[in-house]
Amino acid sequence: MNKNQINGSVKDAAGKVQQKVGKIVGSTEQQVKGIAKQIEGKVQEGLGNVEQAADDSAKASRKV
């Protein structure tokens, strides 16, 4: 795992918590912020996945 994968997962989890807390306390603003944080985390994690795939591919091509 790389830095973007880890940080993206953390942001996604934090966003889920923020969304749930917003729902519990009745704050639409916090729910929306939580959803936005989840999206940001998923995008960052996806970027990390692409980076990981590129690194893995580069390593595999060096072995050939």
TORVOTI-60401 format. One record per residue: residue in one letter; x, y, z of N, C-alpha, C in turn. Coordinates in steps of 0.001 Angstrom, whole numbers, padded with zeros to 6 digits, always signed. Layout:
REM residues N
AXYZXYZXYZ ...
This chain:
REM residues 64
M+000841-001185+000000+000000+000000+000000+000880+001241+000000 N+000388+002258-000671+001132+003507-000692+000394+004578+000111 K+001028+005722+000206+000523+006816+001037-000897+007251+000634 N-001152+007368-000662-002478+007805-001107-003555+006768-000790 Q-003229+005509-000899-004206+004468-000555-004577+004545+000930 I-003579+004691+001761-003813+004751+003209-004566+006022+003594 N-004074+007175+003128-004731+008437+003475-006154+008502+002924 G-006359+007945+001739-007707+007920+001165-008658+007084+001993 S-008190+005946+002449-009024+005082+003292-009380+005770+004607 V-008409+006464+005172-008645+007187+006434-009677+008297+006231 K-009546+009061+005138-010508+010135+004858-011908+009569+004644 D-011991+008456+003931-013283+007830+003681-013942+007428+005002 A-013163+006790+005867-013696+006366+007167-014111+007568+008017 A-013278+008607+008022-013603+009809+008795-014871+010468+008257 G-015026+010451+006949-016225+011015+006339-017479+010251+006726 K-017362+008935+006803-018508+008121+007221-018920+008451+008646 V-017925+008609+009506-018205+008968+010903-018868+010340+010957 Q-018290+011300+010218-018844+012659+010229-020279+012666+009713 Q-020549+011897+008682-021907+011825+008147-022866+011248+009180 K-022464+010171+009843-023325+009535+010854-023587+010472+012031 V-022538+011140+012496-022700+012076+013608-023637+013213+013194 G-023460+013712+011985-024346+014759+011489-025796+014311+011461 K-026002+013057+011089-027368+012518+011062-027939+012417+012473 I-027096+011970+013407-027549+011810+014795-027936+013152+015405 V-027113+014174+015169-027385+015475+015780-028305+016340+014923 G-028672+015839+013750-029603+016580+012894-028958+017710+012119 S-027678+017581+011809-026968+018625+011069-026762+018197+009620 T-027566+018777+008745-027422+018485+007318-026058+018920+006819 E-025561+020029+007339-024248+020532+006928-023144+019510+007216 Q-023154+018909+008395-022148+017906+008744-022306+016636+007910 Q-023542+016289+007603-023772+015124+006747-023171+015352+005360 V-023397+016527+004815-022867+016864+003491-021342+016907+003519 K-020779+017505+004561-019318+017534+004685-018749+016125+004789 G-019442+015253+005498-019013+013871+005622-019030+013148+004286 I-020075+013372+003524-020168+012747+002204-019062+013271+001296 A-018817+014575+001352-017748+015170+000539-016389+014578+000916 K-016167+014394+002206-014901+013809+002669-014768+012364+002190 Q-015879+011636+002183-015849+010263+001682-015467+010227+000204 I-016038+011122-000570-015734+011186-002001-014267+011522-002207 E-013785+012510-001466-012376+012890-001554-011472+011701-001206 G-011846+010966-000178-011062+009806+000222-011061+008710-000827 K-012220+008469-001437-012313+007439-002473-011477+007827-003697 V-011498+009106-004061-010695+009580-005197-009211+009412-004885 Q-008804+009821-003695-007395+009695-003316-006976+008229-003279 E-007834+007376-002759-007521+005950-002714-007410+005384-004133 G-008294+005836-005020-008231+005408-006413-006933+005832-007077 L-006494+007052-006787-005213+007529-007299-004083+006643-006783 G-004153+006296-005533-003157+005400-004953-003164+004033-005618 N-004354+003548-005963-004461+002259-006650-003804+002320-008023 V-004007+003436-008730-003382+003616-010043-001862+003670-009897 E-001396+004419-008909+000048+004498-008665+000615+003121-008353 Q-000097+002353-007529+000366+001018-007156+000428+000102-008374 A-000597+000179-009220-000619-000649-010425+000538-000284-011355 A+000822+001015-011472+001941+001455-012315+003265+000965-011748 D+003438+001058-010446+004664+000564-009804+004809-000940-009991 D+003722-001674-009785+003755-003125-009947+004095-003505-011392 S+003514-002771-012335+003773-003037-013748+005231-002755-014100 A+005756-001651-013577+007151-001302-013834+008091-002362-013255 K+007788-002835-012067+008611-003868-011444+008545-005172-012245 A+007350-005515-012713+007193-006747-013481+007923-006667-014811 S+007921-005495-015438+008610-005364-016727+010129-005415-016565 R+010636-005013-015410+012072-005082-015153+012527-006520-014955 K+011622-007377-014495+011968-008773-014238+012041-009583-015529 V+011392-009096-016573+011323-009845-017836+012581-009717-018617 
